[in-house]
Amino acid sequence: MDGIKTLASAYGPKDTMDRLEAAVRAKGMTVFARIDHAAGAAEVGLSLRPTELLIFGNARAGTPLMQAKQTIGLDLPLKALVWQDASGKTWLSYNDPPWVVSRHGGDANLDRIASEMALGLAALTKAATQ
């Protein structure tokens, strides 16, 4: 899918999300929410394979993007989805920061910031999945 990075995880859904949350916190980033979509589905009598969303960020990194293009606030803070497919495999997906910037009509300066964010996200998601 356009703009979405997806990695296979060597761990189950809960362990993958726990590892991601720990890695995010270890980097000094703020965790705003951890949403268990499967639990929400169960509350209304529906089934959903394990699906959790982590919303996190760092104002020092995100604010310059929003100062330049306020609509980037639609895509910030960062989000990562840990989900299990029908065969029981666990995946971690997130929006690629350079794609987010281009979606909002970024420029060279914003591309540099987005590339730095992408490197940080790649390290965090690798720590969670490998």
C-alpha positions as CSV (number, residue, x, y, z in Angstrom):
1,M,0.0,0.0,0.0
2,D,1.1,3.5,-0.8
3,G,3.0,5.1,2.1
4,I,2.6,2.2,4.5
5,K,5.6,0.2,5.8
6,T,4.8,-3.3,7.1
7,L,7.2,-5.6,8.8
8,A,6.7,-9.2,9.8
9,S,7.3,-9.8,13.5
10,A,9.1,-12.7,15.1
11,Y,6.8,-12.3,18.2
12,G,3.1,-12.5,18.9
13,P,0.9,-9.4,18.8
14,K,1.0,-8.6,22.5
15,D,4.8,-9.1,22.7
16,T,5.4,-7.1,19.6
17,M,3.3,-4.2,20.9
18,D,4.9,-4.4,24.4
19,R,8.3,-4.3,22.7
20,L,7.4,-1.3,20.5
21,E,6.0,0.6,23.5
22,A,9.1,-0.1,25.5
23,A,11.4,1.0,22.6
24,V,9.3,4.2,22.2
25,R,9.5,5.1,25.9
26,A,13.3,4.2,26.0
27,K,13.8,6.9,23.3
28,G,12.1,9.5,25.5
29,M,9.1,9.7,23.2
30,T,5.6,10.3,24.6
31,V,3.0,7.5,24.3
32,F,-0.4,9.1,24.0
33,A,-2.6,6.0,23.7
34,R,-2.6,2.3,23.1
35,I,-5.8,1.2,21.6
36,D,-6.9,-2.4,21.5
37,H,-9.3,-2.6,18.5
38,A,-10.0,-6.3,19.2
39,A,-11.2,-5.5,22.7
40,G,-13.4,-2.7,21.4
41,A,-14.9,-5.1,18.9
42,A,-15.5,-7.7,21.6
43,E,-17.4,-5.1,23.7
44,V,-20.0,-4.8,20.9
45,G,-20.2,-8.5,20.2
46,L,-17.9,-8.6,17.2
47,S,-14.7,-10.6,16.6
48,L,-11.5,-9.2,15.4
49,R,-8.1,-10.8,15.3
50,P,-5.5,-9.1,17.6
51,T,-5.2,-5.5,16.4
52,E,-3.6,-2.8,18.5
53,L,-2.7,0.8,17.7
54,L,0.1,2.8,19.4
55,I,-0.1,6.6,19.2
56,F,3.2,8.2,20.1
57,G,5.5,11.1,19.2
58,N,8.0,13.8,20.1
59,A,7.0,17.4,19.8
60,R,10.6,18.4,19.1
61,A,10.4,16.4,15.8
62,G,6.8,16.8,14.8
63,T,6.3,20.5,15.5
64,P,8.6,21.8,12.8
65,L,6.6,19.7,10.3
66,M,3.3,21.2,11.5
67,Q,4.8,24.7,11.6
68,A,5.5,24.4,7.9
69,K,2.3,22.5,6.9
70,Q,-0.3,22.5,9.6
71,T,-2.4,19.8,7.9
72,I,0.4,17.3,8.8
73,G,-1.3,17.4,12.2
74,L,-3.8,15.0,10.6
75,D,-1.0,12.4,10.5
76,L,0.8,13.2,13.7
77,P,1.4,12.0,16.3
78,L,2.9,8.9,14.8
79,K,0.9,5.7,14.8
80,A,1.9,2.0,14.6
81,L,-0.5,-0.8,14.1
82,V,0.3,-4.3,15.3
83,W,-2.0,-6.9,13.8
84,Q,-2.4,-10.6,13.3
85,D,-3.4,-12.1,9.9
86,A,-5.7,-15.0,9.3
87,S,-2.8,-17.5,9.3
88,G,-1.7,-16.2,12.8
89,K,1.3,-14.2,11.6
90,T,2.0,-10.9,13.4
91,W,2.7,-7.7,11.5
92,L,3.6,-4.1,12.4
93,S,2.5,-1.3,10.0
94,Y,3.1,2.4,10.1
95,N,2.9,5.4,7.8
96,D,6.2,6.3,6.2
97,P,7.2,9.8,7.2
98,P,8.5,10.9,3.8
99,W,5.1,9.8,2.3
100,V,3.3,11.8,4.9
101,V,5.3,14.9,4.1
102,S,4.7,14.5,0.4
103,R,1.0,13.9,1.0
104,H,0.9,17.4,2.5
105,G,3.0,19.1,-0.2
106,G,6.3,19.2,1.6
107,D,9.6,20.7,0.6
108,A,13.3,19.9,0.8
109,N,13.6,21.0,4.4
110,L,10.6,18.9,5.5
111,D,11.9,16.0,3.5
112,R,15.1,16.1,5.6
113,I,13.1,16.0,8.8
114,A,10.9,13.2,7.5
115,S,13.9,11.1,6.5
116,E,15.3,11.5,10.0
117,M,12.0,10.4,11.4
118,A,11.9,7.4,9.1
119,L,15.3,6.3,10.3
120,G,14.1,6.5,13.9
121,L,10.9,4.6,13.1
122,A,12.9,1.9,11.3
123,A,15.0,1.4,14.4
124,L,12.0,1.3,16.7
125,T,10.0,-1.1,14.6
126,K,13.1,-3.4,14.1
127,A,13.5,-3.5,17.9
128,A,9.9,-4.5,18.3
129,T,9.8,-7.2,15.6
130,Q,13.2,-8.8,15.5
